[in-house]
Protein backbone atom coordinates (compact mmCIF):
# COMPACT_ATOMS: atom_id res chain seq x y z
CA UNK A 1 0.00 0.00 0.00
CA UNK A 2 1.27 3.49 -0.70
CA UNK A 3 0.83 6.52 1.50
CA UNK A 4 -2.06 8.74 1.04
CA UNK A 5 -2.45 12.44 1.18
CA UNK A 6 -5.17 13.06 3.59
CA UNK A 7 -4.58 14.84 6.78
CA UNK A 8 -10.13 11.17 5.90
CA UNK A 9 -9.09 6.92 7.10
CA UNK A 10 -9.45 5.17 8.19
CA UNK A 11 -10.14 7.18 9.84
CA UNK A 12 -5.91 16.77 12.65
CA UNK A 13 -7.79 19.88 12.59
CA UNK A 14 -7.70 23.39 11.13
CA UNK A 15 -9.88 26.20 10.04
CA UNK A 16 -9.99 28.53 7.14
CA UNK A 17 -10.75 31.39 9.44
CA UNK A 18 -11.14 31.85 13.16
CA UNK A 19 -14.85 32.47 12.77
CA UNK A 20 -15.28 28.98 11.33
CA UNK A 21 -13.66 27.14 14.22
CA UNK A 22 -16.87 26.93 16.21
CA UNK A 23 -18.67 25.27 13.33
CA UNK A 24 -16.44 22.18 13.24
CA UNK A 25 -17.87 19.02 14.74
CA UNK A 26 -18.71 15.30 14.38
CA UNK A 27 -17.42 11.90 13.34
CA UNK A 28 -18.67 8.72 11.73
CA UNK A 29 -19.26 5.42 13.46
CA UNK A 30 -18.91 3.37 10.29
CA UNK A 31 -15.61 1.56 9.78
CA UNK A 32 -14.34 3.86 7.11
CA UNK A 33 -10.89 5.24 6.72
CA UNK A 34 -9.67 8.00 4.49
CA UNK A 35 -6.71 10.25 3.98
CA UNK A 36 -5.22 12.46 6.59
CA UNK A 37 -4.13 12.81 10.14
CA UNK A 38 -5.36 10.05 12.42
CA UNK A 39 -5.43 11.47 15.93
CA UNK A 40 -7.48 8.55 17.28
CA UNK A 41 -5.18 5.85 15.94
CA UNK A 42 -3.23 5.32 19.13
CA UNK A 43 -6.32 4.94 21.27
CA UNK A 44 -7.82 2.50 18.78
CA UNK A 45 -4.65 0.46 18.74
CA UNK A 46 -4.68 0.18 22.52
CA UNK A 47 -8.26 -1.08 22.46
CA UNK A 48 -7.83 -3.49 19.57
CA UNK A 49 -6.80 -6.52 21.62
CA UNK A 50 -9.74 -6.15 23.97
CA UNK A 51 -12.12 -5.65 21.07
CA UNK A 52 -10.77 -8.72 19.32
CA UNK A 53 -11.56 -10.81 22.39
CA UNK A 54 -15.02 -9.29 22.62
CA UNK A 55 -15.80 -10.01 18.97
CA UNK A 56 -14.65 -13.59 19.42
CA UNK A 57 -17.20 -14.06 22.18
CA UNK A 58 -19.90 -12.23 20.26
CA UNK A 59 -19.40 -14.41 17.19
CA UNK A 60 -20.60 -17.44 19.11
CA UNK A 61 -23.91 -15.70 19.91
CA UNK A 62 -24.87 -14.41 16.46
CA UNK A 63 -28.25 -15.57 15.30
CA UNK A 64 -29.45 -12.81 12.95
CA UNK A 65 -27.96 -11.30 9.84
CA UNK A 66 -28.05 -7.69 11.11
CA UNK A 67 -26.23 -8.73 14.28
CA UNK A 68 -23.54 -10.50 12.30
CA UNK A 69 -23.13 -7.57 9.90
CA UNK A 70 -22.75 -5.27 12.91
CA UNK A 71 -20.01 -7.54 14.25
CA UNK A 72 -18.14 -7.44 10.92
CA UNK A 73 -18.40 -3.65 10.86
CA UNK A 74 -16.99 -3.49 14.36
CA UNK A 75 -14.11 -5.75 13.43
CA UNK A 76 -13.26 -3.62 10.42
CA UNK A 77 -13.58 -0.48 12.52
CA UNK A 78 -10.82 -1.90 14.71
CA UNK A 79 -8.57 -2.84 11.81
CA UNK A 80 -9.30 -6.59 11.87
CA UNK A 81 -9.58 -6.77 8.10
CA UNK A 82 -8.29 -10.30 7.60
CA UNK A 83 -10.53 -11.69 10.32
CA UNK A 84 -13.51 -9.86 8.88
CA UNK A 85 -13.05 -11.73 5.59
CA UNK A 86 -13.43 -15.06 7.40
CA UNK A 87 -16.57 -13.84 9.14
CA UNK A 88 -17.97 -12.55 5.87
CA UNK A 89 -17.53 -16.06 4.46
CA UNK A 90 -19.56 -17.45 7.36
CA UNK A 91 -22.17 -14.71 7.14
CA UNK A 92 -22.75 -15.11 3.41
CA UNK A 93 -22.78 -18.90 3.66
CA UNK A 94 -25.65 -18.67 6.12
CA UNK A 95 -27.66 -15.75 4.76
CA UNK A 96 -26.40 -15.17 1.25
CA UNK A 97 -24.67 -12.20 -0.40
CA UNK A 98 -26.16 -8.70 -0.28
CA UNK A 99 -24.86 -5.34 -1.56
CA UNK A 100 -23.92 -4.52 2.03
CA UNK A 101 -21.80 -7.62 2.56
CA UNK A 102 -20.28 -7.14 -0.90
CA UNK A 103 -19.17 -3.62 0.06
CA UNK A 104 -17.74 -4.86 3.37
CA UNK A 105 -15.81 -7.56 1.53
CA UNK A 106 -14.52 -5.11 -1.09
CA UNK A 107 -13.27 -2.78 1.66
CA UNK A 108 -11.56 -5.68 3.42
CA UNK A 109 -9.94 -6.87 0.21
CA UNK A 110 -8.65 -3.37 -0.46
CA UNK A 111 -7.24 -3.11 3.04
CA UNK A 112 -5.52 -6.50 2.78
CA UNK A 113 -3.71 -5.74 -0.47
CA UNK A 114 -6.07 -7.54 -2.86
CA UNK A 115 -6.74 -4.63 -5.19
CA UNK A 116 -7.96 -6.50 -8.27
CA UNK A 117 -10.52 -8.48 -6.29
CA UNK A 118 -11.67 -5.35 -4.46
CA UNK A 119 -12.05 -3.41 -7.69
CA UNK A 120 -14.20 -6.17 -9.20
CA UNK A 121 -16.56 -6.17 -6.22
CA UNK A 122 -16.84 -2.39 -6.16
CA UNK A 123 -17.79 -2.50 -9.84
CA UNK A 124 -20.60 -4.95 -9.07
CA UNK A 125 -22.23 -2.37 -6.81
CA UNK A 126 -23.05 -0.07 -9.74
CA UNK A 127 -26.75 0.74 -9.78
CA UNK A 128 -27.24 -0.09 -6.08
CA UNK A 129 -27.79 2.36 -3.20
CA UNK A 130 -24.16 1.70 -2.21
CA UNK A 131 -22.65 2.82 -5.51
CA UNK A 132 -21.40 6.07 -3.98
CA UNK A 133 -19.44 4.20 -1.31
CA UNK A 134 -18.13 1.83 -3.94
CA UNK A 135 -16.84 4.75 -6.00
CA UNK A 136 -15.19 6.11 -2.86
CA UNK A 137 -13.45 2.75 -2.47
CA UNK A 138 -12.38 2.88 -6.11
CA UNK A 139 -10.86 6.29 -5.49
CA UNK A 140 -8.93 5.03 -2.48
CA UNK A 141 -7.62 2.15 -4.57
CA UNK A 142 -6.48 4.51 -7.30
CA UNK A 143 -4.84 6.80 -4.77
CA UNK A 144 -2.98 3.93 -3.12
CA UNK A 145 -1.62 3.04 -6.56
CA UNK A 146 -0.44 6.58 -7.24
CA UNK A 147 -3.14 7.31 -9.84
CA UNK A 148 -4.00 10.78 -8.61
CA UNK A 149 -6.22 11.90 -11.49
CA UNK A 150 -8.24 8.69 -11.46
CA UNK A 151 -8.62 8.93 -7.68
CA UNK A 152 -10.06 12.44 -7.99
CA UNK A 153 -12.43 11.35 -10.77
CA UNK A 154 -13.69 8.47 -8.65
CA UNK A 155 -14.17 10.74 -5.64
CA UNK A 156 -16.09 13.20 -7.81
CA UNK A 157 -18.36 10.40 -9.03
CA UNK A 158 -18.89 9.36 -5.42
CA UNK A 159 -19.71 12.95 -4.40
CA UNK A 160 -22.39 13.16 -7.08
CA UNK A 161 -24.02 10.09 -5.52
CA UNK A 162 -23.32 10.86 -1.84
CA UNK A 163 -22.96 14.65 -1.48
CA UNK A 164 -23.17 14.63 2.34
CA UNK A 165 -20.55 11.95 3.02
CA UNK A 166 -18.05 13.89 5.15
CA UNK A 167 -15.24 11.34 4.94
CA UNK A 168 -15.56 11.25 1.17
CA UNK A 169 -15.48 15.04 0.99
CA UNK A 170 -12.38 15.06 3.15
CA UNK A 171 -10.66 12.55 0.90
CA UNK A 172 -11.63 14.50 -2.21
CA UNK A 173 -10.34 17.74 -0.73
CA UNK A 174 -7.09 16.13 0.35
CA UNK A 175 -6.58 14.60 -3.07
CA UNK A 176 -7.16 17.95 -4.75
CA UNK A 177 -4.74 19.57 -2.33
CA UNK A 178 -2.05 17.01 -3.05
CA UNK A 179 -2.68 17.50 -6.76
CA UNK A 180 -1.89 21.19 -6.45
CA UNK A 181 -5.52 22.24 -6.92
CA UNK A 182 -5.62 24.21 -3.69
CA UNK A 183 -8.53 26.51 -4.52
CA UNK A 184 -10.73 23.56 -5.48
CA UNK A 185 -9.85 21.73 -2.26
CA UNK A 186 -11.32 24.46 -0.05
CA UNK A 187 -15.03 23.67 -0.50
CA UNK A 188 -15.00 19.90 0.17
CA UNK A 189 -12.54 20.29 3.07
CA UNK A 190 -14.66 22.98 4.73
CA UNK A 191 -17.82 20.93 4.20
CA UNK A 192 -16.21 17.85 5.74
CA UNK A 193 -14.84 19.83 8.70
CA UNK A 194 -18.20 21.37 9.53
CA UNK A 195 -19.98 18.02 9.19
CA UNK A 196 -17.48 16.19 11.38
CA UNK A 197 -15.83 18.67 13.74
CA UNK A 198 -14.59 15.92 16.06
CA UNK A 199 -12.93 13.81 13.37
CA UNK A 200 -9.18 14.27 13.75
CA UNK A 201 -8.28 13.29 10.21
CA UNK A 202 -10.88 15.58 8.68
CA UNK A 203 -9.71 18.46 10.85
CA UNK A 204 -6.08 17.70 10.08
CA UNK A 205 -6.77 17.84 6.36
CA UNK A 206 -8.34 21.24 6.83
CA UNK A 207 -5.36 22.41 8.87
CA UNK A 208 -3.08 21.34 6.07
CA UNK A 209 -5.18 23.29 3.58
CA UNK A 210 -4.97 26.41 5.72
CA UNK A 211 -1.21 26.13 5.96
CA UNK A 212 -0.83 25.69 2.21
CA UNK A 213 -3.25 28.56 1.56
CA UNK A 214 -1.10 30.87 3.70
CA UNK A 215 -3.57 31.09 6.63
CA UNK A 216 -1.05 29.86 9.17
CA UNK A 217 -2.59 31.65 12.16
CA UNK A 218 -5.98 30.08 11.47
CA UNK A 219 -4.31 26.69 11.06
CA UNK A 220 -2.51 27.05 14.40
CA UNK A 221 -5.72 28.14 16.11
CA UNK A 222 -7.56 25.11 14.76
CA UNK A 223 -4.82 22.69 15.79
CA UNK A 224 -4.75 24.23 19.26
CA UNK A 225 -8.51 24.03 19.60
CA UNK A 226 -8.56 20.39 18.51
CA UNK A 227 -5.51 19.63 20.65
CA UNK A 228 -3.64 17.83 17.90
CA UNK A 229 -0.62 15.85 19.00
CA UNK A 230 2.93 16.99 18.35
CA UNK A 231 3.35 14.19 15.80
CA UNK A 232 0.26 15.26 13.88
CA UNK A 233 1.39 18.89 13.87
CA UNK A 234 4.82 17.92 12.61
CA UNK A 235 3.28 15.87 9.84
CA UNK A 236 1.02 18.75 8.81
CA UNK A 237 3.94 21.19 8.82
CA UNK A 238 6.05 18.80 6.75
CA UNK A 239 3.35 18.27 4.17
CA UNK A 240 2.55 21.97 4.02
CA UNK A 241 6.18 22.66 3.20
CA UNK A 242 6.12 20.02 0.47
CA UNK A 243 2.93 21.45 -1.02
CA UNK A 244 3.84 25.13 -0.76
CA UNK A 245 3.94 26.90 -4.15
CA UNK A 246 7.49 27.12 -5.49
CA UNK A 247 8.98 30.64 -5.68
CA UNK A 248 8.93 32.25 -9.10
CA UNK A 249 11.62 30.80 -11.32
CA UNK A 250 12.13 27.72 -9.12
CA UNK A 251 11.01 24.34 -10.43
CA UNK A 252 8.72 22.50 -7.97
CA UNK A 253 9.97 19.26 -6.46
CA UNK A 254 8.07 16.02 -6.84
CA UNK A 255 5.90 14.98 -3.92
CA UNK A 256 7.27 12.05 -1.94
CA UNK A 257 5.53 8.72 -2.09
CA UNK A 258 3.27 7.92 0.77
CA UNK A 259 3.41 4.92 3.02
CA UNK A 260 0.32 3.18 4.22
CA UNK A 261 0.09 -0.40 5.34
CA UNK A 262 -3.00 -2.58 5.13
CA UNK A 263 -5.24 -2.06 8.13
CA UNK A 264 -3.80 1.32 8.90
CA UNK A 265 -5.43 4.64 8.59
CA UNK A 266 -3.25 6.75 6.35
CA UNK A 267 -2.86 9.98 8.09
CA UNK A 268 -2.34 12.02 5.15
CA UNK A 269 -3.27 9.69 2.62
CA UNK A 270 -3.81 10.91 -0.57
CA UNK A 271 -4.76 9.26 -2.37
CA UNK A 272 -4.68 11.73 -4.92
CA UNK A 273 -2.30 13.12 -7.28
CA UNK A 274 1.36 12.34 -7.31
CA UNK A 275 2.18 10.42 -4.21
CA UNK A 276 0.87 10.43 -0.79
CA UNK A 277 2.64 11.19 2.41
CA UNK A 278 1.27 10.10 5.72
CA UNK A 279 0.50 12.13 8.80
CA UNK A 280 -0.17 9.05 10.73
CA UNK A 281 0.51 8.19 14.25
CA UNK A 282 0.44 4.42 14.87
CA UNK A 283 -2.58 3.66 12.78
CA UNK A 284 -5.76 1.82 12.76
CA UNK A 285 -8.25 2.63 10.20
CA UNK A 286 -11.67 2.28 9.01
CA UNK A 287 -13.46 3.14 5.91
CA UNK A 288 -12.33 3.50 4.37
C-alpha positions in Angstrom: 0.0 0.0 0.0 1.3 3.5 -0.7 0.8 6.5 1.5 -2.1 8.7 1.0 -2.4 12.4 1.2 -5.2 13.1 3.6 -4.6 14.8 6.8 -10.1 11.2 5.9 -9.1 6.9 7.1 -9.4 5.2 8.2 -10.1 7.2 9.8 -5.9 16.8 12.7 -7.8 19.9 12.6 -7.7 23.4 11.1 -9.9 26.2 10.0 -10.0 28.5 7.1 -10.8 31.4 9.4 -11.1 31.9 13.2 -14.8 32.5 12.8 -15.3 29.0 11.3 -13.7 27.1 14.2 -16.9 26.9 16.2 -18.7 25.3 13.3 -16.4 22.2 13.2 -17.9 19.0 14.7 -18.7 15.3 14.4 -17.4 11.9 13.3 -18.7 8.7 11.7 -19.3 5.4 13.5 -18.9 3.4 10.3 -15.6 1.6 9.8 -14.3 3.9 7.1 -10.9 5.2 6.7 -9.7 8.0 4.5 -6.7 10.2 4.0 -5.2 12.5 6.6 -4.1 12.8 10.1 -5.4 10.1 12.4 -5.4 11.5 15.9 -7.5 8.5 17.3 -5.2 5.8 15.9 -3.2 5.3 19.1 -6.3 4.9 21.3 -7.8 2.5 18.8 -4.6 0.5 18.7 -4.7 0.2 22.5 -8.3 -1.1 22.5 -7.8 -3.5 19.6 -6.8 -6.5 21.6 -9.7 -6.2 24.0 -12.1 -5.6 21.1 -10.8 -8.7 19.3 -11.6 -10.8 22.4 -15.0 -9.3 22.6 -15.8 -10.0 19.0 -14.7 -13.6 19.4 -17.2 -14.1 22.2 -19.9 -12.2 20.3 -19.4 -14.4 17.2 -20.6 -17.4 19.1 -23.9 -15.7 19.9 -24.9 -14.4 16.5 -28.3 -15.6 15.3 -29.4 -12.8 13.0 -28.0 -11.3 9.8 -28.1 -7.7 11.1 -26.2 -8.7 14.3 -23.5 -10.5 12.3 -23.1 -7.6 9.9 -22.7 -5.3 12.9 -20.0 -7.5 14.2 -18.1 -7.4 10.9 -18.4 -3.7 10.9 -17.0 -3.5 14.4 -14.1 -5.8 13.4 -13.3 -3.6 10.4 -13.6 -0.5 12.5 -10.8 -1.9 14.7 -8.6 -2.8 11.8 -9.3 -6.6 11.9 -9.6 -6.8 8.1 -8.3 -10.3 7.6 -10.5 -11.7 10.3 -13.5 -9.9 8.9 -13.1 -11.7 5.6 -13.4 -15.1 7.4 -16.6 -13.8 9.1 -18.0 -12.6 5.9 -17.5 -16.1 4.5 -19.6 -17.5 7.4 -22.2 -14.7 7.1 -22.8 -15.1 3.4 -22.8 -18.9 3.7 -25.6 -18.7 6.1 -27.7 -15.7 4.8 -26.4 -15.2 1.2 -24.7 -12.2 -0.4 -26.2 -8.7 -0.3 -24.9 -5.3 -1.6 -23.9 -4.5 2.0 -21.8 -7.6 2.6 -20.3 -7.1 -0.9 -19.2 -3.6 0.1 -17.7 -4.9 3.4 -15.8 -7.6 1.5 -14.5 -5.1 -1.1 -13.3 -2.8 1.7 -11.6 -5.7 3.4 -9.9 -6.9 0.2 -8.7 -3.4 -0.5 -7.2 -3.1 3.0 -5.5 -6.5 2.8 -3.7 -5.7 -0.5 -6.1 -7.5 -2.9 -6.7 -4.6 -5.2 -8.0 -6.5 -8.3 -10.5 -8.5 -6.3 -11.7 -5.4 -4.5 -12.1 -3.4 -7.7 -14.2 -6.2 -9.2 -16.6 -6.2 -6.2 -16.8 -2.4 -6.2 -17.8 -2.5 -9.8 -20.6 -4.9 -9.1 -22.2 -2.4 -6.8 -23.0 -0.1 -9.7 -26.8 0.7 -9.8 -27.2 -0.1 -6.1 -27.8 2.4 -3.2 -24.2 1.7 -2.2 -22.7 2.8 -5.5 -21.4 6.1 -4.0 -19.4 4.2 -1.3 -18.1 1.8 -3.9 -16.8 4.8 -6.0 -15.2 6.1 -2.9 -13.4 2.8 -2.5 -12.4 2.9 -6.1 -10.9 6.3 -5.5 -8.9 5.0 -2.5 -7.6 2.2 -4.6 -6.5 4.5 -7.3 -4.8 6.8 -4.8 -3.0 3.9 -3.1 -1.6 3.0 -6.6 -0.4 6.6 -7.2 -3.1 7.3 -9.8 -4.0 10.8 -8.6 -6.2 11.9 -11.5 -8.2 8.7 -11.5 -8.6 8.9 -7.7 -10.1 12.4 -8.0 -12.4 11.3 -10.8 -13.7 8.5 -8.6 -14.2 10.7 -5.6 -16.1 13.2 -7.8 -18.4 10.4 -9.0 -18.9 9.4 -5.4 -19.7 12.9 -4.4 -22.4 13.2 -7.1 -24.0 10.1 -5.5 -23.3 10.9 -1.8 -23.0 14.6 -1.5 -23.2 14.6 2.3 -20.6 12.0 3.0 -18.1 13.9 5.2 -15.2 11.3 4.9 -15.6 11.3 1.2 -15.5 15.0 1.0 -12.4 15.1 3.1 -10.7 12.5 0.9 -11.6 14.5 -2.2 -10.3 17.7 -0.7 -7.1 16.1 0.4 -6.6 14.6 -3.1 -7.2 17.9 -4.8 -4.7 19.6 -2.3 -2.1 17.0 -3.1 -2.7 17.5 -6.8 -1.9 21.2 -6.4 -5.5 22.2 -6.9 -5.6 24.2 -3.7 -8.5 26.5 -4.5 -10.7 23.6 -5.5 -9.8 21.7 -2.3 -11.3 24.5 -0.1 -15.0 23.7 -0.5 -15.0 19.9 0.2 -12.5 20.3 3.1 -14.7 23.0 4.7 -17.8 20.9 4.2 -16.2 17.9 5.7 -14.8 19.8 8.7 -18.2 21.4 9.5 -20.0 18.0 9.2 -17.5 16.2 11.4 -15.8 18.7 13.7 -14.6 15.9 16.1 -12.9 13.8 13.4 -9.2 14.3 13.8 -8.3 13.3 10.2 -10.9 15.6 8.7 -9.7 18.5 10.8 -6.1 17.7 10.1 -6.8 17.8 6.4 -8.3 21.2 6.8 -5.4 22.4 8.9 -3.1 21.3 6.1 -5.2 23.3 3.6 -5.0 26.4 5.7 -1.2 26.1 6.0 -0.8 25.7 2.2 -3.2 28.6 1.6 -1.1 30.9 3.7 -3.6 31.1 6.6 -1.0 29.9 9.2 -2.6 31.6 12.2 -6.0 30.1 11.5 -4.3 26.7 11.1 -2.5 27.1 14.4 -5.7 28.1 16.1 -7.6 25.1 14.8 -4.8 22.7 15.8 -4.7 24.2 19.3 -8.5 24.0 19.6 -8.6 20.4 18.5 -5.5 19.6 20.7 -3.6 17.8 17.9 -0.6 15.8 19.0 2.9 17.0 18.4 3.4 14.2 15.8 0.3 15.3 13.9 1.4 18.9 13.9 4.8 17.9 12.6 3.3 15.9 9.8 1.0 18.7 8.8 3.9 21.2 8.8 6.1 18.8 6.7 3.3 18.3 4.2 2.5 22.0 4.0 6.2 22.7 3.2 6.1 20.0 0.5 2.9 21.4 -1.0 3.8 25.1 -0.8 3.9 26.9 -4.2 7.5 27.1 -5.5 9.0 30.6 -5.7 8.9 32.3 -9.1 11.6 30.8 -11.3 12.1 27.7 -9.1 11.0 24.3 -10.4 8.7 22.5 -8.0 10.0 19.3 -6.5 8.1 16.0 -6.8 5.9 15.0 -3.9 7.3 12.1 -1.9 5.5 8.7 -2.1 3.3 7.9 0.8 3.4 4.9 3.0 0.3 3.2 4.2 0.1 -0.4 5.3 -3.0 -2.6 5.1 -5.2 -2.1 8.1 -3.8 1.3 8.9 -5.4 4.6 8.6 -3.3 6.7 6.4 -2.9 10.0 8.1 -2.3 12.0 5.1 -3.3 9.7 2.6 -3.8 10.9 -0.6 -4.8 9.3 -2.4 -4.7 11.7 -4.9 -2.3 13.1 -7.3 1.4 12.3 -7.3 2.2 10.4 -4.2 0.9 10.4 -0.8 2.6 11.2 2.4 1.3 10.1 5.7 0.5 12.1 8.8 -0.2 9.1 10.7 0.5 8.2 14.2 0.4 4.4 14.9 -2.6 3.7 12.8 -5.8 1.8 12.8 -8.2 2.6 10.2 -11.7 2.3 9.0 -13.5 3.1 5.9 -12.3 3.5 4.4 
